[in-house]
Protein backbone atom coordinates (compact mmCIF):
# COMPACT_ATOMS: atom_id res chain seq x y z
CA UNK A 1 0.00 0.00 0.00
CA UNK A 2 1.43 3.35 -0.99
CA UNK A 3 1.46 6.54 1.08
CA UNK A 4 -1.57 8.07 -0.68
CA UNK A 5 -3.58 4.92 -0.01
CA UNK A 6 -2.67 5.01 3.69
CA UNK A 7 -3.68 8.66 3.89
CA UNK A 8 -7.06 7.93 2.28
CA UNK A 9 -7.68 5.06 4.70
CA UNK A 10 -6.78 7.29 7.64
CA UNK A 11 -9.03 10.11 6.42
CA UNK A 12 -11.97 7.71 6.16
CA UNK A 13 -11.32 5.96 9.48
CA UNK A 14 -10.85 9.21 11.39
CA UNK A 15 -13.88 10.85 9.80
CA UNK A 16 -16.20 7.90 10.42
CA UNK A 17 -15.12 7.65 14.05
CA UNK A 18 -15.37 11.43 14.59
CA UNK A 19 -18.89 11.65 13.12
CA UNK A 20 -20.11 8.70 15.18
CA UNK A 21 -18.53 10.08 18.36
CA UNK A 22 -20.38 13.35 17.78
CA UNK A 23 -23.58 11.34 18.18
CA UNK A 24 -22.33 9.43 21.20
CA UNK A 25 -19.56 7.15 22.35
CA UNK A 26 -22.10 4.33 22.60
CA UNK A 27 -23.12 4.81 18.95
CA UNK A 28 -19.52 4.72 17.84
CA UNK A 29 -18.86 1.54 19.82
CA UNK A 30 -22.05 -0.09 18.52
CA UNK A 31 -21.16 0.55 14.88
CA UNK A 32 -17.57 -0.53 15.48
CA UNK A 33 -18.68 -3.78 17.12
CA UNK A 34 -21.21 -4.53 14.36
CA UNK A 35 -18.65 -3.93 11.63
CA UNK A 36 -16.26 -6.34 13.30
CA UNK A 37 -18.89 -8.97 14.14
CA UNK A 38 -20.61 -8.94 10.75
CA UNK A 39 -17.70 -8.26 8.39
CA UNK A 40 -14.52 -8.67 10.45
CA UNK A 41 -13.71 -5.09 9.57
CA UNK A 42 -12.60 -1.94 11.36
CA UNK A 43 -13.19 1.73 10.54
CA UNK A 44 -9.95 1.77 8.53
CA UNK A 45 -11.31 -1.08 6.38
CA UNK A 46 -14.38 0.98 5.45
CA UNK A 47 -12.32 2.80 2.84
CA UNK A 48 -12.01 -0.45 0.90
CA UNK A 49 -15.50 -1.66 1.82
CA UNK A 50 -17.87 1.28 2.22
CA UNK A 51 -20.79 -1.05 1.50
CA UNK A 52 -20.23 -2.67 4.91
CA UNK A 53 -20.53 0.65 6.71
CA UNK A 54 -23.56 1.58 4.60
CA UNK A 55 -25.30 -1.68 5.50
CA UNK A 56 -24.59 -1.38 9.23
CA UNK A 57 -25.76 2.24 9.36
CA UNK A 58 -28.99 1.31 7.55
CA UNK A 59 -29.61 -1.58 9.94
CA UNK A 60 -29.01 0.53 13.04
CA UNK A 61 -30.55 3.85 12.00
CA UNK A 62 -33.10 2.82 9.37
CA UNK A 63 -34.14 5.65 7.07
CA UNK A 64 -32.17 8.14 9.18
CA UNK A 65 -28.83 6.61 8.12
CA UNK A 66 -28.47 9.35 5.49
CA UNK A 67 -27.94 11.98 8.21
CA UNK A 68 -24.74 10.17 9.19
CA UNK A 69 -23.58 9.37 5.65
CA UNK A 70 -24.18 12.98 4.59
CA UNK A 71 -22.08 14.21 7.52
CA UNK A 72 -19.28 11.75 6.68
CA UNK A 73 -19.44 12.86 3.05
CA UNK A 74 -19.27 16.55 4.00
CA UNK A 75 -16.25 15.99 6.25
CA UNK A 76 -14.37 13.93 3.65
CA UNK A 77 -15.09 16.53 0.98
CA UNK A 78 -13.08 19.02 3.05
CA UNK A 79 -10.00 17.08 1.88
CA UNK A 80 -8.69 17.04 -1.67
CA UNK A 81 -10.80 14.47 -3.48
CA UNK A 82 -9.53 11.97 -5.97
CA UNK A 83 -11.22 9.20 -7.89
CA UNK A 84 -10.94 6.67 -5.03
CA UNK A 85 -12.37 8.93 -2.32
CA UNK A 86 -15.16 9.95 -4.69
CA UNK A 87 -15.97 6.26 -5.25
CA UNK A 88 -15.99 5.67 -1.48
CA UNK A 89 -18.54 8.48 -1.06
CA UNK A 90 -20.72 7.20 -3.91
CA UNK A 91 -20.96 3.72 -2.37
CA UNK A 92 -21.44 5.03 1.17
CA UNK A 93 -24.40 7.29 0.38
CA UNK A 94 -26.34 4.79 -1.75
PyMOL commands that set and color helices and strands:
alter all, ss='L'
color gray80, all
select helices_A, chain A and resi 3-23+25-39+43-47+50-76+83-92
alter helices_A, ss='H'
color red, helices_A
deselect
rebuild
show_as cartoon
